[in-house]
Amino acid sequence: MNEKTYIRTGKKEFDDFYPKVKAFLQNDDLEMMIDGKKIRGYRSPDGKSIWIRDHSDIMRGFKYYEKDMKSTVEHFAETQAENGRIFDFFTIYPEKLPSEKENWNKYVRVAVEADVEFRFVKAAYLAWQATGDDDWIAQLFPKLEKALDYILTNPWRWDEKMQLVKRPYTVDTWDFAYTAGKHDWLQFQITDDTFWGIMHGDNSGYFEAFQIMALLSDYFGNESKKDYWSSLAKNLQERMNKVCWNGTFYTHFVKLTPVSIEGVDEASQLSLSNPMDINRGAATHEMAVSILEEYLRRRESTSAFAEWFSIDPAFPDGIFGDEKIVKGAYCNGGIMPLVGGELAKAAFDHGFESYGVDILKRYYDMISREGETFLWYFPDGTHATIETSTSPDASPTDGWGSSAMLYALLEGLAGIEDKLKLFQKSKISPRWAAADVDEAQVRIAYENSDHGIGYTYQCDDHKVSLDVQAQDSEISFHVLLPEKATAHSVEIDGSGKSFSLNKIEKSVYVDFNHKVENKSNIKINLK
C-alpha cells in the first residue's frame, strides 16, 4: 500500500473512511490561471468557485495528500484590499448558467460577512503546518495582521461598546441578511435598514485566529506581539462567553438593533457554529458538555434523520427573501455533515467518545450507500439539488462536510494532532477503546513535506501498547483507557515514566509527555 496516510483496524467503517473522503475531495479541486500563475484550490459544493471559508476548512482533509498548499492562500493575500479586507471568493468560471456566460476573473466580497478574515488566517496557518516554510509565513505575517486589524477597527465589523465582532442578522455564518421585507430578494448588502447583532461563530473564529497569531509570534521570538494577540484572544473569549452564552448553548444572534421575527422561538435556536465554538477553543469544558447534551436531547426529540442542524428550530418559510429558503432547506434547518463532523470532534475531546464514534458510523453508512455526499439534506434525508437551492450547483462530492468528518476521525478518534508544524510538537490521543477496536495501525503524513507520524495500538486486559514512529517530535500523550480500567504504571522503551490519570466526564485518560526521536515503545499497564 502506497498511501502515506491510513487507518487499519479490520473494520471497514474506519479503514475505508479516509479513501472515500479523499475521493470526494479529489473531485473538488479547481485550477485557475490568473496573471500567468496557476492557482489550485478546493471549490465550494454549491458553486464552481474558491471560497476562503470552504477552502480553509477543506484543508483539514486535503493537507494529507495535496502538494500545493500555498497558491490559493497567496492569491487571497495578493488581492487583499488596502484596508485589510479579504475577498470571499474568486473564480474564472461562469456560475449561473445559462444567464451568465462570461468567463472573466470575478472577485466577490459579500458585505454582510464578518468571518472571512479569520478563515484567511487559519488557511495560512494550516499551509505553514504542512509545508514547514518559515520564510513564507513570515512574509505573509503582515498581511495576516492587516486582515485582523481591519476586523478590529472597521465600523461594519467591530462593535466598540460590546467589544465584539458584529454582523447583520444572517443565519449563523451564512451570507444573506434578514430585512423584514425591505429588500426584494436575498440581501447581501449593508444598508440603513440593516439589523445588527453579535454572532457567536464570528467571535470564536477570531479567538482562534488571535491564538494562531500569538503562537506564530512566539515561534518567531516576538514576545510583545505574542502578549498582544494573547490578550486580545483572552478578552474576546471572556466577552463572547458573557454576552452570547444563554446558560445551555450560544444564543444564535444577540441583537444590537431591536427586531422581532414572528413564528419562531429565537431563544431556542441552536445554530451550526456551536460545535465549532468548542473546537476553536472558545467554549469551556463545561460549556462544551452543555452543548453536546443539547444536541443529544434534540436527537431524541427530532423527526429529522440526524441532529446535524444548520439551525433548529428553523425560521419561517421565505422570510429571507427567497421562496426556496423553507424550513428544513439549506441553512434554514437543513441537515449538514459539516455540523456532524464538528460535533463528532467536540464529542471526542470532551468525554462523549461513544457519541463521536456513532456520528462517524452514521456518516460512513450514508456515503457508502450512494457513493455521494451533499452540503445539506432535508430532514427526511432528501439531498440538496440545484432546484431546491439558491446556489448555482449542488455537488455530490461535498468537501466541506466530508473533510469535517475526516477531521473528527483522524484528529479525534485516531487522535493525531499537529500542535506546531511538521508534527514537531504533537498530541496523540488514541480513543479506540470507545470504538471496540483492540488493534489499530495509524499513520498521518503531509504529502507536501513528507513529514509524518504514526502508531500501532494494541489493547488487552493487562495493557495498552503503542509503538510510535515520529521524526523528533515532542508528543503529549492522552490515551483513553478501556471502560472500568485504570493504569498502575507506564513504561517507555523499558523504563518507567511518570504519568497522571485524568477523568473527562466518565472517561479516564493516561497523560504524559515524551520526545520521540525515531520510534518508541510505550506500555500502559492496567489493573
N, C-alpha and C positions, 0 to 999 in steps of 0.2 A: 504494500500500500504506500503510495507516494504522498498522501496528504500529510501536511505538517501540523494540522490541527485536527484532532479526532477525539472521540469518546468510544471506548469499547467496554461494554458491560455484559453483553449477551442478551440485552433487551433492546428490541428494535426502536421502541419509543424514545430511547436515549441515543442509541448508536446511529440511527438514521436521521436524527433531528438536524444536525449541522449540514449534512449533504443536501437535505431537502430545502432548507432555508438558503443555503448557498446557491442552489439552482434558481430559486426565486430572484435573489439579488443579482445574479449574473444576467438576468433578463431586464434589469432595471438600470444598467449603466448607460450613460449618454455621453457621446463625444461631440464636441463643437470646435470649430476652428474660428478663432476671433483674434484679429490683429496679428495674424500669422503664427499664433500659438495654439497648440492643441490643449483643450481643456476637457478633462474627463471627470464626470461626477455621476451622482445617482439621483434618478428622477423621482418626482412626486408620483404616487399611484394614480392621481386624478388629473394629471396634465404632463405633456411632454416638455418639461422644463426642470431646471435645477433650483429648487428652493433651499435656502440655507437651513430651514427647520427640518425638512426631511433628510437632507444630505448629512447634517451633523448627527442626527440620531442613527441613521443607517450606518454611519461609520463604525458604530459599535459592533456591526456584523461583518462589514467588508474589510475591516482593518486586518483580518487574519489572512486574506488571500490577495488583496489588491496591492499592486506595486505603486500606483500613482495616488499618493495620499495628499499631495500638496496643491495641484493645479487649480482645483476649484476654490480652495481657501485663498490662494493667491489672487484669483480673479475677483473675488468679493473684496479683498483688500485693495486691489488696484483701482476698483471702481468706487471706492469709499468717497463720500461727499466731504467737502472741506469742513463741515461742522461735525463730522464723525459718523454720520448716518450710513448704514449699510443697506444695500438693496435686499428685498425679499427673495427675488428670483431673477434669472435671466434665461433666455432661450433664443435659438435661431430658427425654430420650427413653428410653422403655423399651428395654432392651438385650437381655434374654434371654427372648424370646417363645417360647411363649405363657405361661410361668410368671410373668414379670414384666410387669405391665400398667400399673404406676403411672408417670405422667409427672411425678414430683416432681423437685425440684432435688437432684441427687446429686453429692456430692464424695467423692473417694477418695484416700487416700494408702496405697500398698502398703508395709507396714512394712519389707520386705526391700530396698527400693530405696534406693540411695545416690547416684544420678546426677541426681536431679530438680533440685536447686538450681543446678547448673552450667548446665543447659539453660534455666532461667529467666533467668540472666544473659545467656546467648547470645541468647535471644529478644529481650530488651530492647535489646541492642547492635545486632542486625540491624534492629530497628524504628527505632532512632535513626539508623542509617546511611541508611535510605531516606527518612526524614522530615526529618532535619536539625534536629529540635526539641530545642534545648539545654535549655530550661526543663523540658521533660518528663523528660528523662533525669536532670537534676539533682535533680528532686523524687523520682524513683524511686531514686536512688542509695542512700539509707539502707536501703531495702528489699533492695537487692542485697547490701549489706554484711551485713545481718541474716541473710540466707539463707546466706551463706558462713560467717559466724560460727557458725551452727548446725552446719554440717558440721565445723568445726574444733574444736568443743567438746563435741558430744553423744557420749556413750559408745557409742551404736549406730552412729555414723558415723566416728569418728576413733580410730585406734589410737595411743595415746601412745608406746608402745615403738617401733613401726615408723615413726611419724611419717608415716603414710599413711592414706588413706581406706579403710575396710573395709566389708564386707557379708557376709551369709550366703552359703552355697555355692549360687549360681544359675548358670544357663548364661549366661555373659558378662553382658550388661546386662539380661537378662530378669527377670521379676518373681515367680518362684516358686523355692523353695529345696529342696535335697536334704535328706531327713530320715532316710535309712536305714530306711524303712518305719515310722517312728514317727508318721506322720500319714496319714489315710485318703484324702486327695486332694492336689491342689496346695497347697503350703504358702506362704501369703503373710505369715505372722506370724513374729515373733521369739519364741523360747521358750528354756527352759533347755536344750533339746536342739539348739539351733542350732549348725551347723558354721560357724565364722568364717574369713575369709580376706581376701586383698587381690586385687582385680580391676583389672587394668591400665587398662581403659577408664574406670573412675571417675576414676582419678588423672590421666589425660591430659585428661579433661574439666575437672577443677578447675584443672589447669595452664593451660589456655586461658582459663578464667574469671578466674583471677588476673591473667593478662596483659591481659585486657579491662579489668579494674578499674584496672590500672596505666596503661593508655592513657587511660582516661577521667579519671583523677586528673591526669595530665599535661596533658590538654586543658584542664582547668579550673584549672590552675596550682597544684595541691596537691602540692608536692614530697614532703612527708613520707609522704602516702598512696601516692604513686607508688612510693617506695622500699619501703614496707611490702609492697605487693602484688607488686612485682617480686622481692623477697627470698623471699616465700612461694612464688612460681612457681618460682624457681631451685632452692630446697631440695626442693620436691616432685618436680621433674623429676629431680634427682640421686638422690633416694631411690627413686623409681619405677624408674629405669633400672638401679639397682644391685640392687634386690630382685626385680623382675619379669622382667628380661631373661634368657633362657636360653642366649644365645650365637647364636641364629638368629632367634628371634621372641620375643614376650612370652608368658610362661607364662600359661595360661588362668586359673588360680586358685592363688595362693600361700597355702597353708593355715596358719592360726593354730591351728585345732582339728584334731588328727590324725584322719584318716579315710581309708579306702581303699575304692575302688569297684571291685569285681571285674568284669572283662570289658571294660575299656578302658585303653589306654595313655595315661594322663592327661598324661604328659610330652610326648607328641607332638601334643596337641590344639592346633590353630590356631583361634582364635576371632575373631569378627567385628569386635571393636574394634581389631584390629591395624592395618588401613589407616587407621582413624580416629585412632589414636595418631600416625600420620605427619602427617595433615592438620591436627591440632591443634597440631603443632609440638613435641611431647614427644620424639619419636624423632630421633636424629641422622641425618645423611645416610647414614652407614654402616649404621645400623640399618634405615633405610628400604630401602636396597638389599638387605639380607639378607632382609627380609620379602617384598619383591617377588619376589626369586629363589625364595623358598619357595613362593609362590603359583604361579609358573611351573612349578616342579618338580611340584607337585601337579596342575596342569592336565594335564601329560603322563602322569601315572600314574592319574588318576581315571577311573572309568567314568561319572561324572556329566556332564551336558551342559554344565556350566560349573563353574568353580572358586570361585564366589562363596558359599562355605560359611558358614552361621551358625556351625558348629563342625565340625572334622574332625580325627580321627575322631569319630563320634557316640558318645553314651552308650548303654548297653544299653536295650532297649525298656522303657518303662513305669516306670523307676526313680524318676521324679519324681512318681509318684502317679497318673498318668492313662495309660490304655492307648493313647490316641491319640498320645502323645509317643514314637513309634517312631523308629528310626534313619532319617534322611532326611526327617523331618517337621518343619516349623515351625522352632523354634530349635534342634532337635536334629539338625543336619546338613542342614536344608533349604537350597535354593539361593536366595539373596536378591539382587535387583537393588540393594538398599541397599548391600550389600557391594561389588558390582561397580562402582557409581558412586564410592564412596570409594576403591576400588582404582585406578580409572582416574585420578582426580585425583592420587593419590600417584605414579602412574607418570609423569604429565606433569611433575611437579615434580622428579623425581629421575633423569632421564636414561633413562627407559623409555617414551619418547613413542609409539613404534610399538605398544607393548602397550596404552597408553591408547586409541589410535585403534581397535585391534582390539576392545576391550571395548565401546566406543561403537557400533561397527558391528554387533556381535553383538546388542546390546540393541535397536538400531533394527530389525534383522531380526525379532526377537521380537515387538515391538509392532506392526510393520507387517502381520504375518501374520494376527493375530486382532483387532487393534484393542483389545487388553486388556493389562493388566499387573497382576500379583498380588504381594502381600507376599513370598510364598515359593512354591517349586516343589519337588516331589520330584526326586531326582537324574535320573530318567528323563524329566523335562520336564513331568510332570503337574502342573497348578496346584493351589493350595490350594482347598479347599471348606469350607463350614461343617461338613460331616460329618467331615472329617479334621483339624479344628482344635479347640482348646479354647475358641475365641473365638466370639462371637455373630454374626460376619459374616466374609465373605471378599470384599471389594470388588474388582471387576475394574479399578478405576482407582486402584491403589495410588499415593498421593502420596509416601510416604516413600522408596521406591526410585526412582521416576521423577525426583523432584527431586534426588536424589543424582547420578543420571546427567546431568541437566541442569547441575548444579553442575560436573561434570567437563568438560562441553562448553564452557560459557561462560567459566568461570574457569580451565580447564586448557588445552583445545585452542585456543579463541579467545583465551583468556588475559587477560581484563579483570577485575581485582580492585580493589575499593574498599578502601583502606587506612586510611580515616578515616571520613568521611561525605560524601554527595552527590558522590563522586568528586573531592573537593578534593585528596586525595592518592591516587594510583592506581598500579597496576602493570600494564603492558601486555606480555604475553609471547606473541605470536603463534607458534604451533607448527605452522603449516600445512604446513611442509616435511615433517613426519612423516606427513602425510595425502595427499601428492601433489597438493596444491592450490596452484596458481600465482597465482590471483586470488581475493580474498575481500572482501566488504563486511560489516562487523560493527558493530552498534550495540546498546548496552545502556542502558536508562533505567529510572528509578523512576517508576511511574505516580503515586505519591502526591505527589511533589515536582516531577516533570517535569524532574529533573536527569538528564543522560545523558552518555555518552562513546562514541566510535566511531572506526573507522579503515577505510581502504581499503588493502588489501595487494596488492602485485604483486611477483612474483619471476621473474627470468630468470637467464641465465648470468652476467650482469655486475653485477646489483644487486638489492637488496631495497628496495622503496619502500613508505613508509607515509604516507598522508595522514590526519592525526589531527585529530579535532574534539572539543573539550572546552571547559568553562567554567572558566577559571582553575584548572587542575589541575596540581599538581606530580607529574610522572609519572616513575616508574622504568621504563625500557625494558629488556627482557630478551628479545632476539629470536633465535629458533632459526635457525641457518644451514642451508642445504641440505647434505646429506652430502658430505664431502670439500672443502667450500668454506671459505674464510676471508675476513676483511674487511681491507682496507688503509686505508679512510677512511670517515668518517661526515659527512654534510652535513645541516644543518638550516636550511631556508629559504635555501639557497645559501652558508651559512657553515660552516666546518669545526668539528667538535665532537670533543672528546676522548672516548675510549671504552676499554673493556677487553674482552679476549676471555677467556671463562671456559668451561672444559670441565667438564661434568657427565656422568660416565661417558664414553660415546663421543660425546656431543652437544656441539656448540660453540655458545655464545651470545655475542652482542654486547650489552654492558651500558653504559648511560649514563643520565643524568638530564636532564630538560628540563621547564620550565614552559610549558604550552600555554595561552595566554590566549583563543584562539578556534579557530585552526587552524594547523597546521604541516605542512610537507612534509619528510619525512626520507628520505634516501638512504643506504643502506649499500652501499658499493662493494666488489665481491667480486674475489677473484683466485684 
